[in-house]
């Protein structure tokens, strides 16, 4: 077992390599999709569990709350599956690539690497955010517990914590960058 931040770092490196392979313009398309996803998740993450639990209770079903271990596992799994699904779809097949010519040489590799790292940060950081938010209820990832001091210091830097106030602006900027040629 390794510290969680080691797993996080390895996944970031994998996304950086994917970014180099796919190129700067395709990676920007994925970034746009991820920013829109995070904006949507930031708007529903508190509301959705309350609505579903309330509707289930009103319909006569017993639904575990987010205070229960089972409820935390259900909601963490739900958000993780949404992020993984959207990430997979945004990378798979015909992507929302930006138009234009990518920079050549080392400059192009650098831009692709940086956008790949950004996409990795958005995806893997969002997964970590929801694991942390619901108290790490999913045991399929083997990492060292308790969290190290480095891991604890990285939690305030996760995407939905750090970028939440800027997400509406980032959505507008990314969509405008995609539309304006």
RASULPE-V363550 format. One record per residue. N is the residue number from 1. SS is DSSP state (hx for helix, st for strand, lp for the rest). OMEGA is omega in whole degrees, -180 to 180 (NA if undefined). D_LAST is the distance of its C-alpha to the last C-alpha in whole Angstrom. Layout:
N_SS_OMEGA_D_LAST + N_SS_OMEGA_D_LAST
This chain:
1_lp_-179_48 + 2_st_176_45 + 3_lp_-177_44 + 4_hx_-179_41 + 5_hx_175_38 + 6_hx_176_39 + 7_hx_179_38 + 8_hx_-180_35 + 9_hx_178_34 + 10_hx_179_35 + 11_hx_176_32 + 12_hx_179_30 + 13_hx_178_31 + 14_hx_178_30 + 15_hx_177_27 + 16_hx_178_26 + 17_hx_176_27 + 18_hx_179_25 + 19_hx_179_22 + 20_hx_-178_23 + 21_hx_-176_24 + 22_hx_180_21 + 23_lp_-174_18 + 24_hx_-173_16 + 25_hx_176_13 + 26_hx_179_15 + 27_hx_176_17 + 28_hx_175_14 + 29_hx_177_14 + 30_hx_178_18 + 31_hx_179_17 + 32_hx_180_15 + 33_hx_-178_18 + 34_hx_178_21 + 35_hx_177_20 + 36_hx_178_20 + 37_hx_-178_23 + 38_hx_176_25 + 39_hx_179_24 + 40_hx_179_26 + 41_hx_180_29 + 42_hx_-180_29 + 43_hx_-175_30 + 44_hx_-171_32 + 45_lp_176_34 + 46_lp_-174_37 + 47_hx_-173_37 + 48_hx_179_37 + 49_hx_179_40 + 50_hx_-180_42 + 51_hx_-179_41 + 52_hx_180_42 + 53_hx_179_45 + 54_hx_180_46 + 55_hx_179_46 + 56_hx_179_47 + 57_hx_179_50 + 58_hx_179_50 + 59_lp_177_51 + 60_lp_179_53 + 61_lp_176_52 + 62_lp_-179_52 + 63_lp_178_49 + 64_lp_179_49 + 65_lp_179_47 + 66_lp_175_45 + 67_lp_179_48 + 68_lp_177_50 + 69_hx_180_49 + 70_hx_179_48 + 71_hx_178_46 + 72_hx_178_44 + 73_hx_180_44 + 74_hx_-176_42 + 75_hx_176_40 + 76_hx_179_39 + 77_hx_180_39 + 78_hx_-178_37 + 79_hx_178_34 + 80_hx_179_34 + 81_hx_178_34 + 82_hx_-179_31 + 83_hx_180_29 + 84_hx_180_30 + 85_hx_-179_29 + 86_hx_177_25 + 87_hx_179_25 + 88_hx_-179_26 + 89_hx_-178_24 + 90_hx_177_21 + 91_hx_-172_22 + 92_lp_172_24 + 93_lp_-180_23 + 94_lp_-175_19 + 95_lp_178_17 + 96_lp_-176_14 + 97_lp_174_12 + 98_lp_179_9 + 99_lp_179_7 + 100_lp_179_8 + 101_lp_178_11 + 102_lp_176_14 + 103_lp_-179_16 + 104_lp_173_19 + 105_hx_-177_23 + 106_hx_178_24 + 107_hx_178_21 + 108_hx_178_19 + 109_hx_180_22 + 110_hx_180_22 + 111_hx_179_19 + 112_hx_178_19 + 113_hx_-178_23 + 114_hx_179_22 + 115_hx_174_19 + 116_hx_176_22 + 117_hx_178_24 + 118_hx_179_22 + 119_hx_176_22 + 120_hx_177_26 + 121_hx_-179_27 + 122_hx_-178_25 + 123_hx_-175_27 + 124_hx_177_30 + 125_hx_178_30 + 126_hx_175_30 + 127_hx_179_33 + 128_hx_180_35 + 129_hx_-178_34 + 130_hx_172_36 + 131_hx_-180_39 + 132_hx_-178_39 + 133_hx_-177_39 + 134_lp_171_42 + 135_lp_178_44 + 136_lp_-176_43 + 137_lp_-175_45 + 138_lp_-173_44 + 139_lp_-177_46 + 140_lp_176_44 + 141_lp_-180_42 + 142_lp_175_45 + 143_st_-175_45 + 144_lp_176_47 + 145_lp_-1_48 + 146_lp_-179_49 + 147_lp_177_45 + 148_lp_179_45 + 149_hx_177_45 + 150_hx_179_42 + 151_hx_179_40 + 152_hx_180_42 + 153_hx_179_40 + 154_hx_-177_36 + 155_hx_178_37 + 156_lp_-179_35 + 157_lp_179_32 + 158_lp_-170_31 + 159_hx_-176_28 + 160_hx_174_29 + 161_hx_-175_32 + 162_hx_-171_29 + 163_lp_-175_26 + 164_hx_-179_28 + 165_hx_-176_27 + 166_hx_-174_24 + 167_hx_178_22 + 168_hx_180_21 + 169_hx_179_19 + 170_hx_177_18 + 171_hx_-179_17 + 172_hx_-179_15 + 173_hx_-178_13 + 174_hx_179_12 + 175_hx_179_11 + 176_hx_179_9 + 177_hx_179_7 + 178_hx_-176_7 + 179_hx_-178_6 + 180_lp_-178_4 + 181_lp_NA_0
